[in-house]
Amino acid sequence: MDDHVTFEELKDKVKKFSEDRDWGQFHSPKELAIGAITESAELLEHFRFKSDKEMEEILKDEKKRAEIGEELADIMFFILRFSQMYGFDLSKEITRKIKKNALRLPIEKSRGSNKKYNEY
């Protein structure tokens, strides 16, 4: 599903979109981090105080699903712009973080568990 473009291609699209609008002046690390968290909060609004059953129904509703997809895209926009402007290779960062978490959260201690990371 998500194999249509690379992170680099998405970063280029975000860069062009932003530069065409002269938004670089507004894209400091702080402002981009604020944007990502603000959009994350908007995603959360769809699920806050909802039961598992209600969330299942939300995800089946085409209109609500489209709204959620837009929030995910907004979050990703800020992440891509941050990584593009400040030189983060997302593929390397994700791979590095998975390796680090694999050491901290071995399968035999983590499988099926929802304990906090620091309890291991």
N, C-alpha and C positions, 0 to 999 in steps of 0.2 A: 504493500500500500504506500509506504513512504519512500519508495526507492526511485522516485521520479527525478529528484535533484539531490545534490550533495549539500553539506553544510556550507561549503565555499560558494556554491551557486546561490544559495539563499542569502548568504551574507552580501554577495554582490547586488542582489535585488534590493535588499534593505538599504544598502549604501546608496544606490542610485536614487531610490525613492526619497531618502532623507536629504541627499545632496541637491536634488532637483528643487527641494523646498527650502534649502538653506537652513536646515535644522541642526547642523553640526554645532552651532553656537549654544544649543540647548541640551546637548548630549554629553554632559560631564558624567563621570562615573556615578556620582551621587544621584543625578537626575535620572539616569537610566536604571539604577537600582530601585529608585522610588517608583518609576514606571512599571517595572517588573512586579513589584510587590502590590502595587495598586491594582494592576490587572489580575493578579493572583487572587486578591480579595474579591474582585468582581466574579471570578470563577467560583469561588467559595459560596457566594450568595445563592447560587443555584442549588446548593446542597445543604446549607446550614439548617439545622434543626429538622432535617428530613430523616425518615426511617429508611432502612434498606429497601423496603418495598416501594416507598415513594421515589427514591433515587432510581430504581429500576424503571419505573414509569416515566420519569423525566427523560431518561436516556432513550426511551422508545418513541418519544414525541418528536416528530421531525423539526418543528419550529424551535423547541427548546434545545434540541441537539445542535441545530445550526447556531443558536446563540452561544452555546458552550464551545463549539468549534471556533467561533470568533474570539472568544476570550482566550482560548489556547493559542490562537494565532497572535493575538496582542501580546501575550506573555513571551512567546517565541520571538516576536519582533524585537522586543527590548533586549532579550538575551543575545540574539544574533547581532544587533547593533553594538552592544557592549563588546562582544568578542571581536567584532570587525574593527571597531575603533581602537581598541586597546590591546590587540594582538594575542588573543587567546585562540588556540586551536581546539575547538570543541571535541573533535574526535579523540585527540590525545588526552584531553582533560577527563572525558568520560571513561576512557579505557584505564587511565591512571587511578581514578576514583573507584572503579569497580575492583581493581586489583587490591587497593588499600582496604576497601570494605570486606573483601574476601578473607583477608588476614584477620580483621577485627571481628568478623561475623561468620565463622566457619559453618558450613552446612549442617554438621551434626548438632550444633548448638542453636542454630537459627531456624531451621526448617519448621514452619508452622507456628513459630513463636512471635509474639508481639511485644516482647520485653524491650525496654529501652536499651539502646546500644551500650551505654556505660555500665550495664549490669553484667556484662560478660567479662 
